[in-house]
């Protein structure tokens, strides 16, 4: 009989990592259920029944989506007018934009010569399509517009979780960070950012499976939503230079650029003034709340030493510092002992942009969470980060409410706001340090600690180094299956389990 051909991922059992065994932080919370799974237990059975890893994580995401709805419910019940969005921390751009930008009267208002819509073209298209789907005779059209957008965001969240799971290799449970992230629960429904997040996740998964053209298309579509998916191409470039295999980069980057151009060019030709508005608005706007630059200007107003910076200076210095950060990340990637993982470099690049940009909207944390799960999936650091972000999230809205408060007892102290902004930026900087350290010292990398190299390497997998900054030609990519890799810093060996479930 002829042997039937199967995908590589299903020809044999995949050894997966069990979080209660591998993560010392999680192990502490398993005492109430009898401790971590034993060495000889097999949670990834050949026939796991309904509750596969993927289905469990989807159910977790659905539950988290209901919490997202619950977090916005005070505004759904009491309206988004007045101080409600700030008092209840339930603000969303969707409802104000539906009324203030004219979507209620004309769903296609961004696509006109007089449009003044401050979002990229594809995001404008999403806003218009959802507005078009809202029935004209509905009793509360703005609420229905919000609910429809939230439903789509929940679907995109599930897509992101599944992609993260399938990019995790032997660590599919790392996607639980994305599935239950408080940062996404609170901020995922502020704007349409999860569209870009899901498209980038699909693009990175396609690249990991060596579909470079498809990866470029998806990354280009994501960049037409938000510019940051383009930055992941910088991580691809560093690995391409290190391995001397430039074709995957040129194919992916070229396809992404072409896709972005094909999406934007028709709109630019039809409505040039409207197309330019987004870029003019981005250039001329001042410091956004929660950004380093906003804190700088607040401190400058209290100091005789510091000078405030205007929008033009912020744009220049933000771009200059981001360029220096990217150069530093490139040096890090080329000087590391082993070829760095794509997820690690991608997180460092996007986090650098968020740190130095003059706008640090609270929903930007949604960009970072999936990348962190791919770069440094350690639950202790993730939990601390989320606690800091939750405190910052509520502090921001209380501070905004206090700006117009008449009662002095309701004022949120400005120093408290400054402290929370600096805290969430310092926490992100600390995570960047930990990721950079894991690049320089692979023994500290949780992904490599379980005996795998880079699940996202795609066309670079197994390719020996051709150029490094270490002064000599690298000997080539080592096979992590043939060498003894250290486990995470817990010091406990992690017996693997086998499964043929959805993580393949």
C-alpha positions in Angstrom: 0.0 0.0 0.0 1.1 3.5 -0.7 1.7 5.6 2.3 -0.6 8.6 2.4 1.1 11.9 2.6 0.4 14.0 5.7 1.5 17.4 6.7 4.8 17.4 8.6 3.0 18.6 11.8 0.8 15.5 12.0 3.2 12.7 11.2 4.2 12.2 14.8 3.3 13.2 18.3 4.2 16.8 19.3 5.8 17.1 22.7 4.1 20.0 24.5 5.1 21.9 27.6 2.7 21.8 30.6 2.6 25.3 32.3 2.2 23.8 35.8 5.4 21.9 35.3 7.6 24.4 33.5 6.6 27.7 35.1 7.6 28.1 38.7 5.1 31.0 39.2 2.1 28.9 38.1 3.3 25.9 40.0 2.7 27.8 43.3 -1.1 28.0 42.5 -1.6 24.3 41.8 -1.5 23.2 45.5 -5.3 23.5 45.8 -5.8 21.0 43.0 -3.1 18.5 44.1 0.0 20.2 42.7 1.4 20.2 39.2 0.8 17.3 36.8 3.1 14.3 37.5 6.0 13.2 35.4 4.2 10.3 33.9 0.8 12.0 33.3 -0.2 12.7 29.7 -2.5 15.7 29.4 -2.0 15.7 25.6 -3.7 12.4 25.0 -3.8 11.0 21.5 -7.6 11.3 21.7 -8.2 14.3 24.0 -11.9 14.4 23.3 -13.6 17.8 23.0 -11.3 19.7 25.4 -8.2 20.1 23.2 -5.8 22.9 24.0 -7.2 25.0 21.1 -10.8 24.6 22.2 -10.0 25.3 25.8 -8.2 28.5 24.8 -11.1 29.5 22.6 -13.5 29.1 25.5 -11.2 31.1 27.7 -11.2 33.9 25.1 -15.0 33.8 24.8 -15.2 34.2 28.6 -12.8 37.1 28.5 -14.8 38.7 25.7 -17.9 38.6 28.0 -15.8 40.3 30.7 -14.8 42.9 28.0 -18.6 43.5 27.4 -19.1 43.7 31.2 -16.4 46.3 31.6 -18.1 48.5 29.0 -21.6 47.8 30.3 -21.9 50.9 32.5 -21.6 53.0 29.4 -23.9 50.7 27.5 -26.6 51.2 30.2 -26.0 54.9 31.1 -24.7 56.2 27.8 -21.3 57.6 26.7 -22.2 61.2 27.4 -20.8 63.5 30.1 -18.3 62.0 32.5 -19.6 58.5 32.3 -16.8 57.1 30.1 -14.2 58.4 32.6 -15.9 57.7 35.9 -16.7 54.1 34.9 -13.5 53.7 32.7 -15.7 52.5 29.8 -14.6 54.9 27.1 -14.7 53.7 23.5 -14.0 55.7 20.3 -16.7 53.9 18.4 -19.8 55.7 19.8 -18.4 59.2 19.6 -17.1 58.6 16.1 -20.5 57.2 15.0 -22.2 60.5 15.9 -19.5 63.2 15.6 -18.0 62.0 12.3 -21.4 61.6 10.6 -21.6 57.8 10.3 -25.2 57.9 11.5 -26.2 60.0 8.5 -23.7 58.7 5.9 -21.9 55.4 6.6 -19.4 56.2 3.8 -18.5 59.6 5.1 -14.7 58.9 5.3 -14.7 58.3 1.5 -15.5 61.8 0.4 -13.6 64.8 -0.7 -14.4 66.7 2.5 -13.7 63.9 4.9 -11.6 64.7 8.0 -11.1 61.2 9.4 -7.9 60.7 11.3 -7.5 57.0 10.7 -5.8 54.9 8.0 -7.8 53.9 4.9 -8.5 50.3 5.8 -9.6 51.2 9.3 -11.9 53.8 7.8 -13.3 51.1 5.6 -14.1 48.9 8.6 -15.8 51.8 10.4 -17.9 52.5 7.3 -18.9 48.9 6.6 -20.0 48.3 10.2 -22.0 51.6 10.1 -23.6 50.5 6.9 -24.7 47.3 8.5 -26.6 49.2 11.3 -30.3 49.3 10.4 -31.5 52.9 9.9 -34.7 52.2 11.9 -32.9 50.8 15.0 -33.9 52.4 18.3 -30.4 53.1 19.6 -28.1 52.9 16.5 -25.0 54.1 18.3 -25.3 51.3 20.9 -25.9 48.8 18.1 -22.8 50.2 16.3 -20.8 49.6 19.5 -22.1 46.0 20.0 -21.4 45.0 16.4 -17.9 46.3 16.6 -17.3 44.5 19.9 -18.6 41.2 18.4 -16.1 41.6 15.5 -13.3 42.4 18.0 -14.1 39.2 20.0 -13.8 37.2 16.8 -10.5 38.8 16.0 -9.3 38.1 19.5 -10.1 34.4 19.0 -8.2 34.5 15.7 -5.2 36.1 17.5 -5.2 33.5 20.2 -5.4 30.6 17.8 -2.5 32.0 15.7 -0.4 32.5 18.9 -1.2 29.0 19.9 -0.1 27.6 16.6 3.1 29.7 16.6 4.0 28.4 20.1 5.4 25.0 19.0 5.8 23.0 22.1 4.3 25.8 24.2 0.7 26.2 23.0 -0.5 27.2 26.5 1.5 30.4 26.2 -1.5 31.7 24.1 -3.5 31.7 27.4 -1.7 35.0 28.1 -3.5 36.5 25.1 -6.8 34.7 25.9 -7.2 36.1 29.4 -5.1 39.3 29.3 -6.6 42.0 31.4 -5.0 44.6 29.1 -7.1 43.3 26.2 -10.3 42.9 28.3 -10.1 46.6 29.3 -8.6 48.2 26.2 -9.5 45.9 23.3 -12.8 47.7 22.6 -11.5 51.2 22.7 -10.7 51.3 19.0 -10.2 49.0 16.0 -6.6 48.0 16.9 -7.4 44.3 17.2 -7.9 44.2 13.4 -4.3 45.0 12.9 -3.3 42.7 15.7 -5.1 39.7 14.2 -3.8 40.5 10.7 -0.3 40.6 12.0 -0.7 37.3 13.9 -2.0 35.7 10.7 0.9 37.1 8.8 3.5 35.9 11.3 1.9 32.4 11.3 2.0 32.3 7.5 5.7 33.3 7.6 6.4 30.6 10.2 4.8 28.1 7.7 7.0 29.5 4.9 4.1 31.2 3.0 6.1 34.4 2.5 3.8 35.9 -0.1 0.7 35.3 2.0 2.6 36.7 5.0 3.4 39.8 3.1 -0.2 40.3 2.0 -1.5 40.0 5.6 1.2 42.2 7.1 0.5 44.8 4.4 -3.3 44.7 5.2 -2.4 45.0 8.9 -0.2 48.1 8.2 -3.2 49.6 6.3 -5.0 49.4 9.6 -2.1 50.5 11.9 1.4 51.2 10.8 3.1 49.0 13.4 2.9 45.6 11.6 5.4 46.9 9.1 8.0 47.1 12.0 8.0 43.3 12.3 9.7 43.3 8.9 12.7 44.8 10.7 13.1 41.6 12.7 12.9 39.5 9.5 15.6 41.7 8.0 18.0 41.2 10.9 17.6 37.4 10.7 17.9 37.5 6.9 21.2 39.4 7.1 22.5 37.1 9.8 21.7 33.9 7.8 22.6 35.5 4.4 19.2 34.4 3.1 17.7 37.6 1.9 15.1 36.3 -0.5 12.4 35.6 2.2 12.8 39.2 3.4 12.5 40.8 0.0 9.5 38.6 -0.9 7.6 39.3 2.3 8.6 43.0 2.5 7.9 43.6 -1.2 4.5 41.9 -1.0 3.6 43.8 2.1 4.5 47.2 0.6 2.7 46.4 -2.6 -0.4 45.3 -0.7 -0.3 48.5 1.4 0.0 50.6 -1.8 -2.8 48.8 -3.6 -5.1 49.5 -0.6 -4.1 53.2 -0.2 -3.5 54.3 -3.8 -7.1 54.3 -5.1 -8.2 56.4 -2.1 -5.2 58.7 -2.5 -6.1 59.3 -6.2 -9.8 59.7 -5.6 -9.7 61.9 -2.5 -6.1 63.3 -2.2 -7.0 65.9 0.5 -8.8 63.4 2.6 -5.9 60.9 2.2 -3.4 63.6 3.4 -5.5 64.4 6.4 -4.4 61.3 8.3 -0.7 62.1 7.8 -1.1 65.8 8.6 -3.1 65.0 11.7 -0.4 62.5 12.9 2.3 65.0 12.3 0.6 68.1 13.8 -1.0 66.5 16.9 0.6 67.1 20.3 1.6 64.7 23.0 -1.0 62.1 23.8 -2.1 61.1 27.2 0.1 58.4 28.9 3.0 59.2 26.6 6.5 60.1 27.9 6.2 63.4 26.0 3.0 64.4 27.9 4.6 63.7 31.2 7.7 65.7 30.1 5.5 68.7 29.3 3.7 68.4 32.6 7.0 68.3 34.5 8.3 71.1 32.4 5.4 73.3 33.5 6.5 72.8 37.1 10.2 73.2 36.5 12.5 76.1 35.7 15.0 73.7 34.1 13.0 71.6 31.7 11.6 73.1 28.5 8.3 71.9 27.0 8.5 70.4 23.5 6.0 71.1 20.7 4.5 68.7 18.2 7.2 69.2 15.6 10.0 68.5 18.1 8.2 65.4 19.4 7.9 64.0 15.9 11.6 64.6 15.1 13.0 63.3 18.4 10.5 60.4 18.5 11.6 59.3 15.1 15.3 59.8 15.8 15.2 57.8 19.0 13.2 55.0 17.4 15.8 54.8 14.7 18.5 54.5 17.3 16.5 51.8 19.1 16.2 49.9 15.8 19.9 50.2 15.2 20.6 48.9 18.7 18.2 45.9 18.2 19.9 45.1 14.9 23.3 45.1 16.6 21.9 42.9 19.4 20.5 40.5 16.8 23.8 40.3 14.9 26.0 40.1 18.0 24.0 37.4 19.8 25.6 34.0 20.3 22.7 32.3 18.5 20.4 33.5 15.9 17.7 35.4 17.8 14.1 34.4 17.6 11.8 36.4 15.4 9.3 36.9 18.2 11.9 38.4 20.5 13.1 40.9 17.9 9.6 41.8 16.9 8.6 42.6 20.5 11.7 44.8 21.0 11.0 46.8 17.9 7.3 47.4 18.5 7.9 48.1 22.2 10.5 50.7 21.2 8.1 52.4 19.0 5.4 52.6 21.7 7.9 53.9 24.2 9.2 56.8 22.2 6.1 57.7 20.1 4.3 60.9 21.1 1.1 59.0 21.3 0.8 56.1 23.7 -2.9 55.3 23.7 -4.1 52.8 26.3 -5.1 50.3 23.6 -1.5 50.1 22.4 -1.0 47.4 25.1 -3.1 45.2 22.8 -0.3 45.3 20.2 2.3 44.1 22.7 0.6 41.2 24.5 0.6 38.7 21.7 4.2 39.6 20.9 5.2 39.2 24.5 3.7 35.7 24.6 5.9 34.9 21.7 9.0 36.6 23.0 9.2 35.8 26.8 6.2 33.7 28.0 6.8 33.9 31.7 3.7 34.2 33.9 5.2 36.1 36.8 6.4 39.0 34.7 3.2 38.9 32.7 1.0 39.1 35.8 3.0 42.0 37.3 2.9 43.8 33.9 -0.9 43.4 33.7 -1.3 44.7 37.3 0.7 47.8 36.4 -1.3 48.3 33.2 -4.7 47.9 35.0 -3.6 50.5 37.6 -2.5 52.8 34.8 -5.7 52.3 32.8 -8.0 53.3 35.6 -5.7 56.1 36.7 -5.8 57.6 33.2 -9.6 57.8 33.1 -9.8 59.2 36.6 -7.3 61.8 35.7 -9.2 62.8 32.6 -12.4 63.0 34.6 -10.7 65.2 37.2 -9.6 67.8 34.5 -13.2 69.1 34.4 -14.2 68.3 38.0 -15.8 71.1 40.0 -15.4 69.3 43.3 -11.9 69.4 44.6 -12.4 66.1 46.4 -13.0 64.4 43.1 -9.7 65.5 41.6 -7.2 62.7 40.8 -3.8 64.1 41.6 -1.6 65.0 38.7 1.4 63.5 40.5 -0.5 60.2 40.7 -1.1 60.3 37.0 2.5 61.0 36.3 3.6 58.2 38.6 1.3 55.6 36.9 2.5 56.7 33.4 6.1 56.3 34.4 5.4 53.0 36.1 3.8 51.4 33.1 6.6 52.7 30.8 9.3 51.5 33.2 7.6 48.1 33.4 7.7 47.9 29.6 11.3 48.9 29.6 12.0 46.1 32.1 10.3 43.6 29.9 12.4 44.8 27.0 15.5 44.3 29.1 14.5 40.7 30.0 13.8 39.9 26.3 17.2 41.4 25.3 18.9 39.4 28.0 17.2 36.2 26.7 18.6 37.0 23.2 22.1 37.3 24.5 21.8 34.3 26.9 19.6 31.6 25.3 19.6 29.8 28.6 17.2 32.4 29.9 14.8 31.9 26.9 11.7 29.9 27.9 11.1 28.9 24.3 14.5 27.4 23.8 14.5 25.9 27.3 12.1 23.2 26.2 14.3 21.9 23.4 13.1 23.9 20.4 14.8 26.7 18.5 12.5 29.2 16.9 8.9 28.1 15.9 8.6 31.3 13.9 11.8 30.9 11.8 10.0 29.7 8.8 12.3 29.9 5.8 15.2 30.6 8.1 14.8 27.4 10.2 18.0 25.4 10.3 19.9 27.9 8.1 23.5 28.4 9.5 24.8 31.9 10.2 26.5 33.7 7.4 27.3 37.0 9.1 27.6 38.0 12.8 29.3 40.8 14.7 31.2 38.3 16.9 34.2 38.4 14.6 34.0 34.9 13.1 31.7 32.9 10.9 29.1 31.1 13.0 29.2 27.3 12.9 25.6 27.1 12.0 22.3 26.7 13.8 22.6 24.1 16.5 20.0 21.4 16.7 18.3 21.9 20.1 17.0 18.3 20.0 20.7 17.0 20.2 21.9 19.3 22.9 21.0 19.6 26.5 19.2 22.9 27.0 18.6 24.2 30.4 15.1 24.7 31.7 13.7 27.9 33.0 15.1 29.5 36.1 12.9 27.3 38.3 15.5 24.6 38.2 13.0 21.9 37.9 13.1 19.5 34.9 9.9 19.6 32.8 8.9 16.3 31.4 7.2 16.7 28.1 3.9 15.3 27.0 2.9 14.1 23.6 -0.2 15.1 21.7 -1.5 15.1 18.2 -4.0 17.8 19.0 -4.4 21.2 17.6 -1.0 22.4 18.5 0.6 20.6 15.6 
